[in-house]
Amino acid sequence: MTIEQVEHLKSIQRRLNSRLEEKYVKGQLEHGGNLWERDNLKDLGMEIVDMLTYFHCVEDNILKIKKLTDLMYEGVREVIVAKNTQNEPRLDSAIEILCSSLADITNLLPKTDYDKRTTCCVGLHAPDSHASSDKTNSST
């Protein structure tokens, strides 16, 4: 594994260990008794219901982020049109930063059809690798 992968694993382990201890102690204070003597099957069923509820909430939030991202890309396209017609040099830098930021946000989302949306930055000299790799891999 790479150093970055090892650090990522350690970060996950730290968060899990911290959360596990916090959750266990909270449960003991709330319920008392020995966890291994409880009706864990019933508890597990309720936890699964909670987990599915959390999943749908996260999914809804991701869909909201995707819609906002679509709006932001449309805004970038409009700025590019303005830049090409007005030829204002400082717009160039702002557009590059915006495109780079949008590419970074997109990379945090689950991979779907968003890879092609960074093509709004075609023709600019983006300061990072996201825009350059997206330009070569896009057809729109």
Protein Blocks (a to p, Z undefined) as FASTA:
>chain_A
ZZklmmmmmmmmmmmmmmmmmmmmmmmmmngpjfklmcfklmmmmmmmmmmmmmmmmmmm
mmmmmmmmmmmmmmmmmmmmmmmmnopaklmmmmmmmmmmmmmmmmmpccdfklmmmmmm
goiacfbfklmmmmmmpcZZ
